[in-house]
Amino acid sequence: MPDALDLQILRLLHQGHTEAAIAKVVHTSYRTVQRRIQRLSREFGVASRFALGAAAQRRGLLDDEPRASESVRD
């Protein structure tokens, strides 16, 4: 089950943000974001960022997606 940081990363990824932009928003390193995306992709059985966002949506993990507080420019 994804933790709070994973969910935040998934929401931003689903919104189309890059790993670098996500790292800035969640105040962690670019590499940490990459590793979490890779781990989540393995757990969800998907091979791309797009598929990961779609899988998270299908699982209902993005239902209460906050947008305004996580706004960022890529």
Backbone hydrogen bonds, N-H to C=O, Kabsch-Sander energy under -0.5 kcal/mol:
donor,donor_aa,acceptor,acceptor_aa,energy
7,L,3,D,-2.4
8,Q,4,A,-2.1
9,I,5,L,-2.6
10,L,6,D,-2.9
11,R,7,L,-2.4
12,L,8,Q,-2.3
13,L,9,I,-2.7
14,H,10,L,-2.7
15,Q,11,R,-1.5
16,G,13,L,-1.6
17,H,12,L,-2.2
22,I,18,T,-2.5
23,A,19,E,-2.5
24,K,20,A,-1.6
25,V,21,A,-2.0
26,V,22,I,-2.6
27,H,23,A,-0.6
28,T,23,A,-2.1
33,V,29,S,-1.9
34,Q,30,Y,-2.4
35,R,31,R,-2.8
36,R,32,T,-2.4
37,I,33,V,-2.4
38,Q,34,Q,-2.5
39,R,35,R,-2.6
40,L,36,R,-2.8
41,S,37,I,-2.4
42,R,38,Q,-2.0
43,E,39,R,-2.6
44,F,40,L,-2.5
45,G,41,S,-0.8
45,G,42,R,-0.6
46,V,41,S,-2.5
52,L,48,S,-2.0
53,G,49,R,-2.3
54,A,50,F,-2.4
55,A,51,A,-2.6
56,A,52,L,-2.4
57,Q,53,G,-2.1
58,R,54,A,-2.6
59,R,55,A,-1.9
60,G,57,Q,-1.5
61,L,56,A,-2.3
62,L,56,A,-0.5
63,D,60,G,-0.8
65,E,62,L,-1.1
70,E,67,R,-1.1
71,S,68,A,-1.1
